[in-house]
Amino acid sequence: MLLGVCLVGIFTKIMSLRLFKVLFIISSVLIIQSCKKSGCTDPQALNYNVDAEKEDNSCLYEDYDKLSLLTNLADNYIIPSMDAYKSKVANLNIHVDSFIENPSISNLTLLRTNWEDALLNWQDIGFLDFGPSEYILLRKQTNTFPIDTTELNNSISIADWNLEYASSYDSKGLQALDYLLFKPGHTDNQLITYFQNNINAKNYLKALAEDLNQNINYVTDQWVTYREDFINDFEVTQSNFSTNSQGSSISNIINALCLHYEFYVRRGKVGLPLGVFNGFSQLELPELVECYYSGKSTQNLVRSVTSLRKYVNGSSYLNNDNGIGLDDYMDFVTAEQNTQQLSRVIDNQFLAVFEKLNGIYGPLSEEIINNKSQVSQTYQELQQLVPYIKVDMTSALGCLLYTSPSPRDS
């Protein structure tokens, strides 16, 4: 009995000593840890502390020069491109007046040429759908297609229209002029006779041109004051780091760009008429192309993609000089796609689209039927660009996509 008590006592002393050693080790480790110098341990940070052994989440990073980016986009692309389109629309109005006063083959030819120039210049600004352009839904008012020819002809027949109504958006704009100036079933001489004998058609033609002029004049006038807000519109946090929150200029331009490219270029100009979205049948719908009546669809598709590439790369609208663009922003944040520089991946994909477009020679409505394989390949290259800009670019630049088109938009 006495031996048992002794053994218990010895065991208790041993356990106490072991516990003491464990506690001593733990406390020693904690003391050592607490003695480590805290600070920023990331060598890429502005406040990197070479002596710091313990990260304290205090790292600060260089912010991208968004002021220079937005200034370059505003002064070297947005404003000059809008001014160029405004000038083309002004010329269009002059030739509409000349044609109305004297419907002739020569005046019709000049009017068509100036309409074509205005439409090509429109492709340069169609994706700038934010700020003043968004206020008045400029894209919908300017280039909705396919055009509602029934509504258009009915308006002319009864001499009743109000182009300010939203219900008129698909019977006005540049595509309404495409229909009237290349009216199906009419030779040029018959078209001259149509306007000579139809005062309502003349007035409608005049109203269309004036509406285009009024809208772009409003937008360019607004940019005079909007510019300052645009280039300075980025939220700065308490740590002096700017964000691309919803409603900021960076967020607006990226949302507008992604929506326009995916929905109005890829889908509207190519996918819909190709039949990609036509259910199980995939039946071609060539009548849905832009410029269906004039056959100018392909050149406008090429121009729209060209303009988007220039814009992403920060190129000057007037002389193509390379400036600060979204590509530089992506490089700054070291954005990658499968270990490759994202900006390079995006630009290479633009080039891949152009390579396929070079194999489309005639009006898109005809090429969809006669050269469908090439048009399909073009669509696939257009589609490939969507995740690069809509997913990879937006994620890298910290932007949330919030724009979503309505089913009727095209």
FISEGU-712986 format. One line per 10 residues: their letters; for each residue x, y, z of C-alpha. Coordinates in Angstrom, 1 decimal. Layout:
N
a = X,Y,Z; ...
//
This chain:
410
mllgvclvgi = 0.0,0.0,0.0; 2.8,2.4,0.9; 4.6,1.5,-2.3; 1.5,2.4,-4.4; 1.3,5.8,-2.8; 4.9,6.5,-3.5; 4.6,5.5,-7.1; 1.6,7.8,-7.6; 3.5,10.7,-6.0; 6.5,10.1,-8.3
ftkimslrlf = 4.2,9.9,-11.4; 2.5,13.2,-10.4; 5.9,15.0,-10.1; 7.0,13.7,-13.5; 3.8,14.9,-15.2; 4.1,18.2,-13.5; 7.7,18.6,-14.8; 6.6,17.7,-18.4; 3.7,20.1,-18.3; 6.1,22.8,-17.1
kvlfiissvl = 8.5,22.2,-20.0; 5.6,22.3,-22.5; 4.3,25.6,-21.2; 7.9,27.0,-21.1; 8.4,26.1,-24.8; 5.1,27.6,-25.8; 5.7,30.8,-23.9; 9.2,31.0,-25.4; 7.8,30.7,-28.9; 5.2,33.4,-28.3
iiqsckksgc = 7.8,35.7,-26.9; 10.1,35.2,-29.9; 7.2,35.7,-32.3; 6.1,38.9,-30.5; 9.7,40.2,-30.8; 9.6,39.9,-34.6; 9.4,43.3,-36.3; 6.0,43.8,-38.0; 5.6,45.5,-41.3; 5.1,45.1,-45.1
tdpqalnynv = 7.0,42.1,-46.3; 6.0,42.3,-50.1; 9.0,43.6,-52.1; 6.5,44.9,-54.8; 4.9,47.3,-52.3; 5.7,51.0,-52.0; 6.3,50.6,-48.2; 8.2,47.3,-48.3; 10.2,47.0,-45.1; 13.4,44.9,-45.6
daekednscl = 13.7,44.4,-41.8; 10.1,43.3,-41.3; 9.7,39.6,-40.4; 6.0,39.6,-39.8; 3.3,40.7,-42.3; 0.9,43.2,-40.7; -1.3,43.8,-43.9; 0.0,47.4,-44.1; 1.4,47.1,-47.7; 0.6,50.0,-50.1
yedydklsll = 0.9,49.7,-53.8; 1.4,52.1,-56.6; -1.9,53.2,-58.2; -2.3,53.3,-61.9; -2.3,56.8,-63.5; -6.0,56.8,-64.4; -6.1,60.5,-65.0; -3.6,60.2,-67.9; -5.5,57.2,-69.3; -8.9,59.0,-69.2
tnladnyiip = -7.4,62.2,-70.5; -5.9,60.4,-73.5; -9.1,58.6,-74.3; -11.1,61.8,-74.0; -8.8,64.2,-75.9; -7.3,61.8,-78.5; -10.2,59.5,-79.3; -13.6,60.2,-77.8; -14.0,63.9,-78.6; -12.2,63.9,-82.0
smdaykskva = -14.2,60.9,-83.1; -17.5,62.5,-82.1; -16.5,65.7,-83.8; -15.7,63.8,-87.0; -19.1,62.0,-87.0; -20.8,65.4,-86.3; -19.0,66.8,-89.4; -20.2,63.9,-91.5; -23.8,64.3,-90.3; -23.6,68.0,-91.1
nlnihvdsfi = -22.5,67.2,-94.6; -25.2,64.6,-94.9; -27.8,67.3,-94.0; -26.4,69.6,-96.7; -26.8,66.9,-99.4; -30.3,65.9,-98.2; -31.3,69.5,-98.7; -29.7,69.5,-102.2; -31.5,66.3,-103.2; -34.8,67.5,-101.9
enpsisnltl = -34.5,70.7,-103.8; -33.4,68.9,-107.0; -33.9,65.1,-107.1; -31.4,64.0,-109.7; -29.0,61.1,-110.3; -26.0,63.2,-109.5; -27.5,64.5,-106.2; -28.6,61.0,-105.3; -25.1,59.7,-105.8; -23.6,62.5,-103.6
lrtnwedall = -26.3,61.9,-101.0; -25.5,58.2,-100.9; -21.8,58.9,-100.6; -22.2,61.2,-97.7; -24.6,58.8,-96.0; -22.0,56.1,-96.4; -19.3,58.3,-94.9; -21.5,59.2,-91.9; -22.3,55.5,-91.2; -18.6,54.5,-91.3
nwqdigfldf = -17.8,57.3,-88.8; -20.7,56.1,-86.7; -18.8,52.8,-86.2; -16.0,54.8,-84.5; -18.3,56.1,-81.7; -21.1,53.5,-81.4; -19.4,51.9,-78.4; -19.1,55.2,-76.5; -22.5,54.7,-75.0; -22.0,56.4,-71.6
gpseyillrk = -22.3,59.9,-70.3; -24.2,62.2,-72.8; -24.6,59.4,-75.4; -26.3,57.2,-72.8; -28.5,60.1,-71.6; -30.3,60.2,-74.9; -29.8,56.5,-76.0; -27.8,57.7,-78.9; -27.0,54.2,-80.3; -30.6,53.2,-80.4
qtntfpidtt = -31.6,56.5,-82.0; -28.9,56.4,-84.6; -28.4,52.8,-85.8; -31.1,50.3,-84.8; -31.4,47.4,-87.3; -33.2,45.7,-88.9; -35.4,48.7,-89.8; -39.2,48.4,-89.5; -40.1,49.2,-93.1; -43.8,48.8,-92.5
elnnsisiad = -43.8,51.5,-89.8; -41.6,53.7,-91.9; -43.8,53.4,-95.1; -46.9,53.9,-93.0; -45.5,57.1,-91.5; -44.7,58.5,-94.9; -48.1,57.4,-96.3; -50.2,59.2,-93.6; -47.6,62.0,-93.1; -47.6,61.3,-89.3
wnleyassyd = -44.4,60.8,-87.3; -42.6,61.9,-84.2; -39.0,60.8,-84.2; -38.6,61.7,-80.6; -40.8,58.8,-79.5; -39.0,55.6,-78.5; -41.5,53.7,-80.7; -39.9,55.3,-83.8; -36.3,54.1,-83.0; -36.6,51.2,-85.4
skglqaldyl = -37.9,53.4,-88.3; -35.4,56.2,-88.2; -31.6,56.8,-88.1; -28.9,55.7,-90.5; -30.6,52.4,-91.3; -33.9,54.2,-92.3; -31.7,56.2,-94.8; -30.2,52.9,-96.0; -33.8,51.8,-96.9; -34.9,55.1,-98.5
lfkpghtdnq = -31.8,55.7,-100.5; -31.6,52.1,-101.8; -35.3,51.4,-101.9; -35.8,47.8,-103.0; -37.6,47.3,-106.3; -36.6,50.7,-107.6; -34.0,51.7,-110.2; -32.2,54.9,-109.6; -34.5,56.7,-112.0; -37.6,55.2,-110.4
lityfqnnin = -36.2,56.3,-107.0; -35.9,59.9,-108.3; -39.5,59.8,-109.5; -40.6,58.4,-106.1; -39.2,61.5,-104.3; -40.3,63.9,-107.0; -43.9,62.8,-106.6; -43.9,62.3,-102.9; -43.7,65.3,-100.6; -44.1,63.2,-97.6
aknylkalae = -41.1,61.1,-98.5; -39.0,64.3,-98.9; -40.2,65.6,-95.5; -39.4,62.3,-93.9; -36.0,62.2,-95.4; -35.4,65.7,-94.1; -36.6,64.8,-90.7; -34.3,61.8,-90.5; -31.2,63.9,-91.3; -32.2,66.7,-88.9
dlnqninyvt = -32.8,64.1,-86.1; -29.3,62.7,-86.5; -27.9,66.2,-86.5; -29.7,67.3,-83.4; -28.7,64.2,-81.4; -25.0,64.4,-82.2; -24.9,68.1,-81.6; -26.4,67.6,-78.1; -23.8,65.0,-77.3; -20.8,67.0,-78.5
dqwvtyredf = -22.1,70.1,-76.7; -22.4,68.1,-73.5; -18.9,66.8,-73.7; -17.6,70.3,-73.4; -18.5,70.3,-69.7; -18.7,66.5,-69.2; -15.0,66.0,-70.1; -13.8,67.4,-66.7; -16.0,65.1,-64.8; -15.1,62.1,-67.0
indfevtqsn = -11.3,62.4,-66.6; -11.5,62.9,-62.8; -14.2,60.4,-62.0; -12.5,57.6,-60.0; -13.1,56.9,-56.4; -10.1,57.2,-54.0; -10.1,55.1,-50.8; -8.6,56.1,-47.5; -5.4,54.3,-48.4; -5.1,56.7,-51.4
fstnsqgssi = -5.9,53.8,-53.8; -8.5,54.4,-56.5; -11.2,51.8,-57.4; -13.2,51.1,-60.5; -16.5,51.0,-58.7; -19.8,51.0,-60.6; -20.5,54.4,-62.2; -16.8,55.5,-62.3; -15.4,56.4,-65.7; -13.3,53.3,-66.0
sniinalclh = -16.2,51.1,-65.2; -18.5,53.0,-67.6; -16.1,52.7,-70.6; -15.4,49.0,-70.0; -19.1,48.2,-69.5; -20.0,50.1,-72.7; -17.2,48.5,-74.7; -18.1,44.9,-73.6; -21.8,45.3,-74.2; -21.2,46.9,-77.7
yefyvrrgkv = -18.8,44.3,-78.8; -20.6,41.2,-77.6; -24.1,42.2,-78.4; -24.1,44.8,-81.2; -21.0,43.6,-83.2; -20.6,39.9,-82.6; -24.3,39.1,-82.2; -26.0,41.9,-84.1; -23.8,42.3,-87.1; -22.8,38.6,-87.6
glplgvfngf = -24.4,36.1,-85.3; -28.1,36.9,-85.8; -28.0,37.0,-89.6; -25.7,33.9,-89.7; -28.5,32.1,-87.8; -26.3,31.2,-84.8; -29.2,32.3,-82.5; -32.0,30.8,-84.6; -32.9,27.9,-82.5; -32.3,24.3,-83.6
sqlelpelve = -32.5,25.2,-87.3; -29.6,27.6,-87.4; -31.3,28.9,-90.5; -29.6,31.9,-92.0; -31.4,35.2,-91.7; -29.5,37.5,-94.2; -32.2,40.2,-94.0; -31.1,41.0,-90.5; -27.7,42.4,-91.5; -26.8,46.0,-91.1
cyysgkstqn = -27.2,48.0,-94.3; -29.3,45.2,-95.9; -30.5,47.4,-98.8; -27.3,49.1,-99.8; -25.1,46.0,-99.2; -22.5,48.0,-97.2; -22.6,45.7,-94.2; -19.1,44.2,-94.5; -17.2,47.4,-94.6; -19.0,48.7,-91.5
lvrsvtslrk = -18.3,45.5,-89.7; -14.6,45.9,-90.5; -14.6,49.5,-89.4; -16.3,48.8,-86.1; -13.7,46.1,-85.1; -10.9,48.4,-86.2; -12.2,51.2,-84.1; -12.6,49.0,-81.0; -9.0,47.8,-81.3; -7.7,51.4,-81.6
yvngssylnn = -9.7,52.4,-78.5; -8.5,49.5,-76.4; -4.9,50.3,-77.4; -5.3,54.0,-76.6; -4.5,55.0,-80.2; -5.1,58.5,-81.4; -8.2,58.8,-83.6; -6.7,61.3,-86.0; -3.2,60.0,-86.5; -3.0,56.5,-84.8
dngiglddym = -0.3,57.6,-82.5; 0.0,55.2,-79.6; -1.2,56.6,-76.3; -2.2,55.3,-72.9; -4.9,52.8,-73.2; -6.6,49.9,-71.5; -3.8,47.7,-72.8; -1.3,49.7,-70.7; -3.6,49.4,-67.7; -3.7,45.6,-68.1
dfvtaeqntq = 0.1,45.5,-68.4; 0.4,47.6,-65.2; -1.6,45.1,-63.1; 0.4,42.2,-64.8; -2.8,40.7,-66.2; -2.3,37.3,-67.9; -4.3,34.7,-69.7; -2.7,31.3,-69.5; 0.7,32.8,-68.6; 0.6,35.1,-71.6
qlsrvidnqf = 0.3,38.9,-71.3; -3.5,39.6,-71.5; -3.1,42.8,-73.6; -1.1,40.8,-76.2; -3.6,38.0,-76.2; -6.5,40.5,-76.8; -4.6,42.3,-79.6; -3.6,39.0,-81.3; -7.3,38.0,-81.2; -8.3,41.2,-82.9
lavfeklngi = -5.7,40.3,-85.6; -7.2,36.9,-85.9; -10.6,38.5,-86.5; -9.2,40.7,-89.3; -7.6,37.7,-90.9; -11.0,36.0,-91.3; -12.7,39.3,-92.3; -10.2,39.5,-95.2; -11.9,36.4,-96.7; -15.3,38.1,-96.8
ygplseeiin = -15.6,40.0,-100.1; -19.2,41.0,-100.8; -22.2,42.1,-98.9; -22.6,40.1,-95.7; -26.2,39.1,-96.7; -24.8,37.4,-99.7; -21.7,36.0,-98.1; -23.8,34.3,-95.4; -25.3,32.2,-98.1; -22.5,31.8,-100.6
nksqvsqtyq = -19.5,31.9,-98.3; -21.0,30.6,-95.1; -17.9,28.7,-93.9; -15.8,31.9,-93.9; -18.5,33.9,-92.2; -18.8,31.2,-89.6; -15.1,31.2,-89.0; -15.2,34.9,-88.6; -18.0,34.6,-86.0; -15.9,32.0,-84.1
elqqlvpyik = -13.0,34.4,-83.9; -15.3,37.2,-82.8; -16.7,34.9,-80.1; -13.2,34.0,-78.9; -12.6,37.6,-78.0; -15.6,37.9,-75.8; -14.2,36.1,-72.7; -10.9,37.9,-73.0; -12.5,41.3,-72.6; -15.6,40.4,-70.7
vdmtsalgcl = -14.1,38.1,-68.2; -10.3,38.4,-68.1; -10.0,42.2,-68.7; -12.8,43.1,-66.4; -11.5,40.9,-63.6; -7.9,42.2,-63.9; -9.1,45.8,-63.8; -11.5,45.2,-60.9; -14.7,46.1,-62.8; -18.1,44.7,-62.3
lytspsprds = -20.2,44.2,-65.4; -23.7,45.6,-64.9; -25.0,46.3,-68.4; -27.5,43.9,-69.9; -29.3,44.6,-73.2; -33.0,44.1,-73.7; -34.0,41.3,-76.1; -35.2,43.8,-78.7; -31.8,45.5,-79.0; -29.7,44.6,-82.0
//
